[in-house]
């Protein structure tokens, strides 16, 4: 009987309804292939995207019978078509209209494409397209930093610690995903700046309320990086070089055998920077005879960063039993020097660094209309190892000029504890076995009603050791285990011809932590014995929420969303991390928040060749047991070590707004603003949360010249502005504010310019960017200074057929 059941499971995936192929050629009115053209096919619950190959051919395999809509996009051009499949394979050729002939109303239709449809589902959501950024020297984090309500908090240059702030909530309150998998799975050596925009289809930014399919404990929002899903053969390579000896290179490609559907995907990246940019300020000094401190402008000298990694996947795409099936391997490593502790102090580090690596196997399976029409399955899992080692064995003290420090008598000296950071020499190593599996099931009863069930399981088995400890100490090392299960159930429905859309969801959170440290105790008889000191917890919570939208008119939509959200403390907050100067806190509690959003979207409106749109969102976050750094003052600040604690209860409220304008698809303007208050009750007094900028503004301009120098080429000019209001990284002391200016970070205005030139055919693009063109001082977390003016040149090459 068991054998029959197993046989049935193998037969069912192949015993699907008859399926057919749709293919054809896409050309312009002159019969030329339009490179880079994308076709999105949709119908019922089915949705697939293809990029035409070098000969202009597209192909969708294994389609059921039915009527399908085609959305054809090429740059700023869009066209819509429809095809009917009955009981045979269909060839359907498409001829694009001349760009000069198509009407502006069709541009409005493009505004209602996938990006706009997602943003009108009720969530406070920004969808960022990466088309232009893929051709410029823009990192993924920089692209995010221009989005409304998003603020990137970075402790220095390339490779430094990054936090993401959404409407004021930051750190681990904001979860980062790659195709729905938490990015923490991959370790520090694989981060968003390691993923070039050319590999990304879109970036989804959910503020406050997070949908059930991203079933994780995101309290303040989530950022989901959706990698390119196209299954046509393609190749892309880019390299950039610039200031501070910064080199970034990436390559990615896919090859599909049309007959069998066998597909090979591979990508790789390499980043390096000396990060030797100039810094100055109250802590950047040289101490001389008599203890006299002389301010200087110095270059960072112990801040180099290097990361390398790659991904290889093999499997099948667009076959009867799977839309995608891949098994693969992801490997990465990095080296990161540490210039100072949590703050920029008068005694920088030299010789302190950490190294990390990750090796992960992965499996992906996706199938729409599995067994029955409307039933979709999605499984994405990773398993492997992550390691990280901190090296701090140099006892010599240093000054900001990179030379050995001297005492008030003029003599060089060493730290009595024998290392750069207090605590003594260390070669601390953290080894982790990690698992992360995301499973999603969805069933569409019809076009108006859909149910989704999602589950995320993540596990970390961690072991700490130190090569400088005694053999006995390393024989009895401790272990740190963390398990997390999160379930989500969602019901989606629409009514009134899709004018009303709603999503109702519930979430269940469970986290178990176990901390085991061997120790020697003396029993009543005076004998020593080895015992395990165990600190454990097992906590469960519930959450729920909704998102609602109503289209008053086709281009006027009202949106509302709310959620009771839970954020479980992560591994670093519980167990600590020497490499990041973080101390353990085993008693830390999860934080909870009731999040509310109310907003609208107006547009896209069209007037002759003008297009514009406006969106805005009011929000409030009522937070309990907020997790963050201690509410410090000038009296209790620790300049080297940090510990995460429950700060107390508080609330955040404010608004963000965005305005977009374009003219004739050549000139574009975007401006956004975010303003909020973030207060917390500390010792019975309500205070502004320190180290948080409450006002940010971003703006950018774009202008394009067509057919410049060469026919069918394109020259793009860019300008970007970043404004951050004044904030303090410590809490003022009572009513006497004398001296508090010492801890204030002044308002900042940074400006970038760039130019890119796309050669005919768009295969080869060259770009040049200048960051912080006026070389203004820019600061972030805990007043750590970031790079000044910098220059970068990037070359990008892509093909769609070998």
C-alpha positions in Angstrom: 0.0 0.0 0.0 2.8 2.4 0.9 4.5 1.7 -2.4 1.3 2.6 -4.3 1.0 5.9 -2.4 4.6 6.8 -3.2 4.0 5.9 -6.8 0.9 8.1 -6.9 3.0 11.1 -5.6 5.4 10.6 -8.5 2.7 10.3 -11.1 0.4 13.1 -10.1 2.7 16.0 -11.0 2.9 14.7 -14.6 -0.8 13.9 -14.9 -1.8 17.4 -15.5 -4.2 18.8 -18.0 -3.0 19.1 -21.6 -0.7 22.1 -22.1 0.5 24.0 -25.1 3.2 26.4 -26.2 2.9 30.1 -27.2 5.7 31.6 -29.2 6.4 34.3 -31.8 8.6 37.2 -32.9 8.6 40.8 -31.8 9.8 43.5 -34.2 9.3 47.2 -34.8 7.5 48.6 -37.9 10.8 48.4 -39.8 11.3 44.8 -39.1 14.2 45.3 -36.6 14.5 43.4 -33.3 13.9 45.7 -30.2 16.5 44.4 -27.7 15.5 44.3 -24.0 11.8 43.9 -24.7 9.9 42.1 -22.0 6.6 40.3 -22.2 4.4 39.6 -19.2 1.8 36.9 -19.7 -1.1 36.8 -17.3 -4.5 35.0 -17.1 -6.3 33.6 -14.1 -3.7 32.9 -11.4 -1.0 32.4 -14.1 1.7 35.1 -14.4 5.1 34.7 -16.3 7.6 37.1 -17.7 10.0 36.6 -20.6 12.7 38.8 -22.2 13.0 38.3 -26.0 16.2 36.8 -27.2 18.6 38.3 -29.7 16.6 37.1 -32.7 13.5 38.8 -31.4 11.8 35.5 -30.4 9.8 34.8 -27.2 8.3 31.6 -26.0 6.0 30.4 -23.2 5.8 26.7 -22.7 3.3 24.4 -21.0 0.3 26.7 -20.9 -3.3 25.5 -20.3 -6.1 26.5 -22.6 -7.6 29.9 -22.0 -7.4 33.6 -22.8 -4.2 35.4 -21.8 -3.2 39.0 -21.7 0.2 40.2 -22.9 2.0 43.3 -21.6 4.9 44.2 -23.8 7.4 46.8 -22.5 10.5 48.3 -24.0 12.0 51.1 -22.1 9.3 53.8 -21.8 7.2 52.1 -24.4 4.3 49.7 -23.6 1.7 47.8 -25.6 -1.0 45.4 -24.7 -2.2 42.4 -26.6 -4.4 39.3 -26.1 -4.1 35.7 -27.3 -6.5 32.7 -27.0 -5.1 29.1 -26.7 -7.6 26.3 -27.4 -6.2 22.8 -28.2 -3.0 23.5 -30.2 0.3 25.3 -29.9 0.0 28.9 -31.0 2.4 31.2 -32.9 1.6 34.9 -32.3 3.9 37.5 -33.8 3.8 41.1 -32.4 4.7 44.3 -34.2 5.5 47.3 -32.0 4.3 50.7 -33.1 6.9 53.3 -33.8 7.7 55.2 -30.6 6.8 58.5 -32.3 3.4 57.2 -33.3 2.1 55.7 -30.1 -0.3 57.9 -28.0 0.4 59.3 -24.6 -2.7 57.4 -23.2 -0.6 54.2 -23.6 1.9 55.7 -21.2 -0.9 56.0 -18.7 -1.6 52.3 -19.1 2.0 51.6 -18.3 1.4 53.4 -15.0 -1.2 50.8 -14.2 1.2 47.9 -14.9 2.6 45.5 -12.3 4.3 48.2 -10.2 1.2 50.4 -9.9 -1.1 47.5 -9.3 1.0 46.3 -6.3 1.2 49.8 -4.8 -2.7 50.0 -4.9 -3.4 46.9 -2.8 -3.8 48.8 0.4 -0.3 48.4 2.0 2.0 51.3 2.5 4.2 50.0 -0.2 6.9 51.4 -2.6 8.0 49.4 -5.6 11.4 50.4 -6.9 12.3 49.4 -10.4 16.0 49.0 -11.1 16.2 49.5 -14.9 18.2 52.8 -14.8 20.2 52.0 -11.7 21.5 48.8 -13.3 23.4 50.9 -15.8 24.9 53.3 -13.3 27.4 53.1 -10.4 24.6 52.9 -7.9 24.5 50.3 -5.1 21.3 48.8 -4.0 21.5 50.6 -0.7 21.8 53.9 -2.4 18.8 53.1 -4.5 16.8 52.4 -1.4 18.0 55.6 0.2 16.2 57.7 -2.4 12.8 55.9 -1.7 10.1 57.8 0.3 10.2 56.9 4.0 13.4 55.0 3.8 16.7 56.1 5.5 19.9 54.1 5.2 22.0 54.2 8.4 25.6 53.2 7.7 28.6 53.3 10.0 31.2 54.4 7.4 32.1 53.3 3.9 31.7 50.2 1.8 31.3 47.1 4.0 30.4 48.9 7.2 27.4 48.0 9.3 24.1 49.1 7.7 20.7 49.6 9.3 17.5 50.3 7.4 15.0 52.9 8.9 11.4 52.8 7.7 9.3 55.7 9.1 11.7 55.9 12.1 11.8 52.2 13.1 15.1 50.7 12.2 17.6 47.9 13.0 16.1 44.5 13.3 12.6 46.0 13.4 13.0 46.1 9.6 13.5 42.7 8.0 15.4 42.3 4.7 14.5 39.5 2.3 15.9 38.0 -0.9 13.1 36.4 -2.7 11.3 36.0 0.6 14.3 34.4 2.4 15.7 36.5 5.4 19.0 37.9 4.3 20.5 37.1 7.7 20.6 33.5 6.5 23.5 34.4 4.2 25.7 36.2 6.8 27.5 39.5 6.6 29.6 38.5 3.6 26.5 38.5 1.4 24.5 41.8 1.7 22.5 44.1 -0.4 25.5 45.9 -1.8 26.7 42.5 -3.0 23.7 42.2 -5.3 24.0 44.5 -8.3 20.8 46.2 -9.5 21.2 44.3 -12.8 20.2 41.1 -11.0 17.2 42.6 -9.4 13.7 42.8 -11.0 12.2 45.0 -8.3 12.5 46.0 -4.7 9.3 46.0 -2.5 9.4 48.3 0.5 6.5 47.6 3.0 6.2 50.3 5.7 4.7 49.2 9.0 2.3 46.5 7.8 3.8 43.5 6.2 1.8 41.0 4.1 1.4 37.4 5.1 3.5 35.9 2.3 6.6 37.6 3.9 5.8 35.6 7.1 8.5 36.9 9.4 8.6 39.0 12.6 9.0 42.4 10.9 7.8 45.0 13.4 8.5 48.2 11.4 8.3 47.0 7.9 10.1 44.8 5.3 12.3 45.2 2.2 12.0 42.3 -0.2 14.6 42.0 -3.0 13.0 40.2 -6.0 15.6 38.8 -8.2 15.1 38.5 -12.0 12.7 35.7 -12.7 13.1 35.7 -16.5 14.1 32.3 -17.9 15.5 33.3 -21.2 19.2 32.9 -22.0 21.0 36.0 -20.9 24.3 37.4 -19.7 25.3 40.6 -17.8 28.7 41.8 -16.6 29.8 45.0 -15.0 32.8 46.6 -13.4 33.3 49.9 -11.6 36.3 51.6 -10.2 36.6 54.8 -8.2 37.8 56.7 -5.1 39.4 55.1 -2.1 40.7 52.3 -4.4 37.1 51.0 -4.7 36.5 48.1 -7.1 33.2 46.4 -7.7 32.6 43.7 -10.3 29.7 41.4 -10.9 28.6 38.9 -13.5 25.4 36.9 -13.9 23.9 34.7 -16.6 21.4 32.1 -17.4 21.3 29.4 -20.1 18.2 27.4 -20.9 18.0 24.4 -23.3 14.8 25.0 -25.1 14.1 21.3 -25.8 14.3 19.9 -22.3 13.9 23.1 -20.2 17.2 22.3 -18.4 18.5 25.6 -17.0 21.8 26.7 -15.5 22.1 30.0 -13.6 25.3 31.5 -12.2 26.3 34.8 -10.6 29.4 36.2 -8.9 30.6 39.4 -7.3 33.8 40.9 -5.9 34.0 44.1 -3.9 37.1 45.9 -2.5 37.8 49.3 -0.9 40.6 50.8 1.1 38.0 53.1 2.7 40.8 55.5 3.3 38.6 58.6 3.1 39.4 61.7 5.1 37.8 62.4 8.5 37.9 65.2 11.0 36.1 66.5 14.0 36.4 66.6 17.8 37.7 63.1 18.2 40.2 63.2 15.3 43.3 64.5 17.2 46.9 63.8 17.9 48.0 63.8 21.6 51.4 65.3 22.2 53.6 66.4 25.1 51.8 67.4 28.2 48.6 65.7 26.8 47.9 68.5 24.4 45.4 67.4 21.7 45.8 68.9 18.2 42.9 68.5 15.8 43.9 67.1 12.4 42.3 65.9 9.1 43.3 62.3 8.8 42.7 59.3 6.5 41.2 56.2 7.9 44.0 53.6 7.9 42.5 50.4 9.2 39.2 50.2 7.4 39.8 48.1 4.3 37.0 45.8 3.1 36.9 42.9 0.7 34.0 40.5 -0.2 33.7 37.8 -2.8 30.9 35.4 -3.6 29.0 33.4 -6.1 25.8 31.4 -6.7 25.4 28.4 -9.0 22.0 26.7 -9.7 20.9 23.9 -12.0 17.4 22.7 -12.7 14.4 23.1 -15.0 12.2 26.0 -15.9 8.9 26.2 -17.7 8.3 22.5 -17.8 5.0 20.6 -17.1 5.8 19.7 -13.5 7.5 23.0 -12.5 7.7 26.6 -13.4 11.1 26.6 -11.6 13.0 23.8 -10.0 16.6 24.5 -8.9 19.2 23.1 -6.6 22.3 25.1 -6.0 25.1 26.4 -3.9 25.8 29.9 -2.5 29.3 30.7 -1.2 30.8 34.0 0.0 33.6 35.4 2.2 34.7 38.8 3.4 37.5 40.6 5.3 36.7 43.7 7.2 39.1 45.9 9.2 37.7 47.7 12.2 38.8 51.4 12.6 37.2 52.2 15.9 34.5 51.1 18.4 30.9 52.2 18.4 32.0 55.9 18.4 34.9 57.6 16.7 37.2 58.0 19.7 40.6 59.7 20.0 42.3 56.3 20.0 41.5 54.5 16.7 42.2 50.8 16.2 45.0 49.2 14.1 45.3 45.5 13.6 41.7 44.7 14.6 39.7 42.9 11.9 37.3 40.1 11.3 36.7 37.6 8.6 33.6 35.6 7.7 32.4 33.0 5.2 29.2 31.2 4.3 28.5 28.0 2.4 24.9 27.2 1.7 23.0 24.7 -0.3 19.6 25.7 -1.6 16.5 24.3 -3.3 13.7 26.2 -5.1 10.4 24.8 -6.4 7.6 26.9 -7.9 4.5 25.7 -9.7 1.3 27.5 -10.6 -1.9 25.5 -11.2 -0.4 22.4 -9.5 -2.9 19.5 -9.8 -5.8 21.9 -10.2 -6.3 25.4 -11.7 -5.6 28.1 -9.1 -3.5 26.1 -6.7 0.1 27.5 -6.5 3.1 26.1 -4.5 6.4 27.9 -3.7 9.2 26.3 -1.6 12.6 28.0 -1.1 15.1 26.6 1.3 18.7 27.0 2.4 21.0 25.0 4.6 24.7 25.4 5.4 27.4 26.9 7.5 28.4 30.5 8.5 31.6 31.3 10.3 33.0 34.5 11.6 36.4 35.2 13.4 37.5 38.3 15.1 41.3 39.1 15.4 42.5 41.6 18.0 46.0 40.9 19.2 47.9 44.2 18.8 48.7 45.9 22.1 50.2 49.1 20.6 48.1 52.2 20.9 47.7 54.4 17.8 46.8 58.0 17.0 44.7 59.2 14.0 47.8 59.9 12.0 48.4 56.1 11.9 51.5 56.4 14.1 52.0 54.9 17.5 50.3 57.0 20.2 52.4 58.8 22.8 51.6 59.7 26.4 51.9 63.1 28.0 55.7 62.5 28.4 56.1 61.8 24.6 56.7 58.0 25.1 55.0 55.4 23.0 52.8 53.1 25.0 50.8 49.9 24.8 47.5 49.0 26.3 47.9 47.0 29.5 45.1 44.6 28.4 47.1 43.6 25.3 44.6 44.4 22.5 42.9 47.3 20.8 39.6 46.9 22.6 39.4 46.3 26.3 39.0 42.7 27.2 42.3 41.3 26.2 43.7 39.6 23.0 41.3 37.5 21.1 40.8 35.3 18.1 37.2 34.7 18.8 35.3 32.5 16.3 31.6 32.0 15.9 30.5 28.9 13.9 26.9 28.5 12.9 24.8 25.8 11.2 21.9 27.7 9.6 18.6 26.6 8.1 15.9 28.7 6.5 12.9 27.3 4.7 10.0 29.4 3.3 6.9 27.5 2.1 3.9 29.2 0.4 0.5 27.7 -0.7 -2.1 29.7 -2.5 -5.5 28.8 -3.9 -7.6 31.1 -6.0 -11.3 30.1 -5.8 -11.9 32.6 -8.7 -10.6 36.0 -9.8 -12.1 37.7 -6.7 -11.2 35.3 -3.8 -7.9 33.8 -2.8 -6.5 32.1 0.3 -2.7 31.9 1.1 -0.9 29.9 3.8 2.8 30.7 4.5 5.4 29.3 6.9 9.0 30.4 7.6 11.3 28.2 9.7 14.7 29.4 10.6 17.3 27.8 12.8 20.8 28.8 14.1 23.1 26.4 16.0 26.0 28.5 17.2 29.2 27.6 18.9 31.7 30.2 20.2 35.5 29.5 20.7 38.7 31.4 21.0 42.1 30.1 19.8 43.8 32.2 22.5 42.0 30.4 25.3 43.5 27.4 27.0 42.9 23.9 25.7 40.6 23.2 28.6 38.5 26.3 27.9 38.2 25.4 24.2 37.3 21.8 25.0 34.2 22.9 27.0 32.9 25.6 24.7 29.4 26.9 25.0 26.6 26.6 22.4 23.9 29.1 21.4 20.8 27.7 19.6 17.8 29.6 18.2 14.7 28.2 16.5 11.9 30.3 15.0 8.6 29.3 13.4 6.2 31.9 11.9 2.9 31.0 10.3 0.6 33.3 8.3 -2.9 32.7 6.9 -4.2 35.3 4.5 -7.6 35.9 2.7 -7.7 38.2 -0.3 -10.7 39.4 -2.1 -11.8 42.1 -4.5 -15.1 43.6 -5.5 -16.8 46.2 -7.7 -14.6 45.4 -10.7 -11.4 45.4 -8.6 -12.1 48.9 -7.3 -12.2 47.5 -3.8 -9.3 45.2 -2.7 -8.7 43.8 0.7 -6.3 41.5 2.5 -7.0 40.0 5.9 -4.2 38.0 7.7 -3.2 36.4 11.0 0.3 35.4 12.2 1.6 33.1 14.8 5.1 33.6 16.2 7.2 31.0 18.1 10.9 31.3 19.1 13.0 29.1 21.3 16.5 30.0 22.5 19.0 27.8 24.4 22.3 29.1 25.8 24.6 26.4 27.3 27.9 27.2 29.0 29.9 24.5 30.7 31.3 25.5 34.2 33.1 23.8 37.0 31.3 23.6 40.4 32.5 22.2 43.7 30.1 19.7 45.3 29.5 19.2 49.0 32.4 16.8 49.3 34.8 19.3 47.8 35.1 17.6 44.4 35.1 19.6 41.2 32.5 18.6 38.6 31.6 19.9 35.1 28.0 21.1 34.8 26.1 22.9 32.1 24.7 26.3 32.9 21.6 26.6 30.7 19.6 29.7 30.0 16.5 29.0 27.7 13.2 30.4 26.7 10.3 29.4 24.6 7.9 32.2 23.7 4.8 32.4 21.4 2.8 35.4 20.2 -0.1 36.2 17.9 -0.5 39.0 15.4 -3.1 40.1 12.9 -3.9 42.8 10.4 -5.5 44.0 7.2 -4.9 46.1 4.1 -7.7 47.9 2.2 -7.8 50.0 -0.9 -10.6 51.6 -2.8 -10.3 53.3 -6.3 -12.6 56.3 -6.2 -11.6 56.9 -9.8 -9.2 54.9 -11.9 -6.3 57.3 -10.9 -7.4 58.2 -7.4 -7.0 55.4 -4.8 -7.5 55.5 -1.0 -5.4 53.1 1.1 -5.5 51.9 4.7 -3.7 49.2 6.6 -3.1 48.1 10.2 -1.3 45.3 12.0 -0.5 44.1 15.5 3.2 43.1 14.8 5.7 41.2 16.9 9.5 41.3 16.5 11.5 38.6 18.2 15.0 39.5 19.4 17.6 38.2 17.0 20.7 36.2 17.6 23.1 39.2 18.0 20.7 40.9 20.5 20.4 37.8 22.6 23.9 36.2 22.4 26.0 39.2 21.5 28.8 39.5 18.9 32.4 40.5 19.6 33.1 41.5 16.0 30.4 44.2 16.2 31.3 45.2 19.8 27.9 43.8 21.0 27.4 42.4 24.5 24.9 39.5 25.2 21.6 40.2 26.8 19.7 36.9 27.6 16.8 38.6 29.4 15.8 40.8 26.4 12.1 40.6 25.5 10.3 40.7 22.1 9.0 44.1 21.1 5.4 44.6 19.9 3.7 47.4 18.0 0.3 48.3 16.7 0.9 49.9 13.3 -1.6 52.0 11.3 -1.3 53.6 7.9 -3.7 55.8 6.0 -2.9 57.2 2.6 -3.8 58.0 -1.0 -2.3 57.8 -4.5 -3.2 60.3 -7.1 -2.2 59.6 -10.7 -0.7 59.0 -13.1 -2.4 62.1 -14.7 -1.6 63.0 -18.3 -1.7 66.4 -19.9 -0.3 66.4 -23.4 3.2 65.2 -22.9 3.2 65.9 -19.1 2.7 63.1 -16.6 2.6 63.5 -12.8 1.5 61.7 -9.7 1.3 62.3 -5.9 1.1 59.9 -3.0 1.1 60.4 0.7 0.8 58.3 3.9 0.0 59.1 7.5 1.3 56.6 10.0 1.5 55.8 13.7 3.3 53.1 15.6 2.4 52.3 19.2 5.4 50.4 20.5 5.8 48.2 23.6 9.3 47.0 24.8 11.1 48.7 22.0 14.5 47.1 21.4 17.5 49.4 20.9 20.6 50.8 22.4 20.4 52.0 26.0 19.1 55.6 26.5 22.5 57.0 27.1 23.6 60.4 28.4 27.0 62.0 28.6 27.3 60.5 32.0 26.9 56.8 31.1 28.0 56.4 27.5 30.3 53.5 26.6 32.5 54.5 23.7 33.4 50.9 22.7 30.8 48.4 23.7 27.0 48.4 22.9 24.2 46.2 24.3 20.7 45.9 23.0 18.0 46.4 25.7 14.2 47.0 26.0 14.1 50.7 26.1 10.4 50.9 27.1 7.1 51.8 25.5 6.7 54.6 23.0 5.1 55.8 19.8 6.0 57.1 16.4 3.7 59.2 14.3 4.3 61.2 11.2 3.8 61.3 7.4 5.6 60.8 4.2 4.8 62.1 0.7 6.1 61.8 -2.8 5.7 63.7 -6.1 6.6 62.4 -9.5 6.7 64.4 -12.8 7.9 63.6 -16.3 7.8 65.3 -19.6 7.9 63.5 -23.0 9.7 60.6 -21.3 12.9 62.6 -21.4 12.7 64.7 -18.3 11.8 63.4 -14.9 11.6 64.8 -11.4 11.0 62.9 -8.1 10.8 64.5 -4.6 9.9 62.9 -1.3 9.8 63.9 2.3 9.4 62.0 5.6 8.7 63.7 8.9 7.9 62.0 12.2 8.3 62.0 16.0 9.6 59.0 17.8 9.2 59.2 21.6 9.7 56.7 24.3 9.0 56.7 28.0 12.3 56.5 30.0 12.2 56.5 33.8 8.7 58.0 33.7 9.7 60.8 31.3 8.8 60.9 27.6 11.8 61.7 25.5 12.8 61.8 21.8 14.6 58.6 20.9 18.3 59.5 20.4 20.4 58.8 17.3 17.4 59.1 15.1 16.9 61.7 12.3 13.3 62.9 12.3 13.3 64.8 9.0 14.6 63.5 5.7 14.1 64.7 2.1 15.3 63.3 -1.2 15.0 64.6 -4.7 16.3 63.6 -8.1 16.3 64.9 -11.7 16.8 63.0 -14.9 17.2 64.2 -18.5 17.8 62.1 -21.6 19.2 62.9 -25.0 18.3 60.5 -27.7 20.4 59.7 -30.8 23.3 61.8 -29.4 26.6 61.1 -31.3 25.2 57.8 -32.6 21.7 56.9 -33.8 19.7 54.8 -31.4 22.0 55.8 -28.5 20.9 57.5 -25.3 22.7 59.9 -22.9 21.2 60.3 -19.4 22.0 63.0 -16.9 21.2 62.5 -13.2 21.2 64.7 -10.1 20.3 63.4 -6.6 19.9 65.3 -3.4 19.8 63.9 0.2 18.8 66.0 3.2 18.9 64.9 6.8 17.7 67.1 9.6 19.7 67.8 12.8 19.5 65.1 15.5 21.3 64.2 18.7 22.9 60.8 19.4 22.6 61.2 23.2 19.7 62.4 25.4 20.0 66.0 26.8 20.5 66.2 30.6 17.4 67.8 32.2 16.6 71.4 31.6 20.2 72.4 31.5 21.2 71.9 27.9 24.7 73.5 28.2 27.2 71.3 26.4 24.5 69.2 24.6 25.6 70.7 21.3 28.6 68.4 21.6 26.4 65.4 20.9 24.3 66.9 18.1 24.7 65.8 14.5 24.1 68.9 12.3 21.7 69.0 9.4 23.3 67.5 6.3 22.9 68.1 2.6 24.6 65.7 0.2 24.4 65.9 -3.6 25.4 63.5 -6.4 25.6 63.9 -10.1 25.9 61.3 -12.8 25.9 60.6 -16.5 25.4 57.4 -18.5 25.7 56.7 -22.2 23.9 53.7 -23.7 25.4 52.7 -27.0 23.1 51.6 -29.9 21.4 48.3 -29.0 21.7 49.0 -25.2 24.2 46.1 -24.9 27.0 48.4 -23.7 26.5 51.2 -21.1 29.2 53.5 -19.7 28.5 55.7 -16.7 30.4 58.2 -14.5 29.2 59.3 -11.1 30.3 61.9 -8.6 29.1 61.3 -5.0 28.9 64.2 -2.5 30.0 66.7 -5.1 30.6 69.5 -2.7 32.5 67.3 -0.2 30.2 68.1 2.7 30.7 66.3 6.1 28.2 63.5 6.3 27.5 61.5 9.5 25.2 58.8 10.6 24.9 56.3 13.4 26.5 57.6 16.6 28.0 60.5 14.6 30.4 58.3 12.7 31.7 60.2 9.6 31.0 58.8 6.1 33.0 59.3 2.9 33.3 62.7 1.3 33.5 63.5 -2.4 34.1 60.4 -4.6 34.3 59.6 -8.3 33.3 56.3 -10.0 33.4 54.9 -13.5 31.3 51.9 -14.5 31.1 49.7 -17.6 28.1 47.4 -18.1 27.7 44.8 -20.8 24.7 42.6 -21.4 23.5 40.2 -24.1 20.3 38.2 -24.5 21.6 35.5 -26.9 24.8 33.5 -27.0 
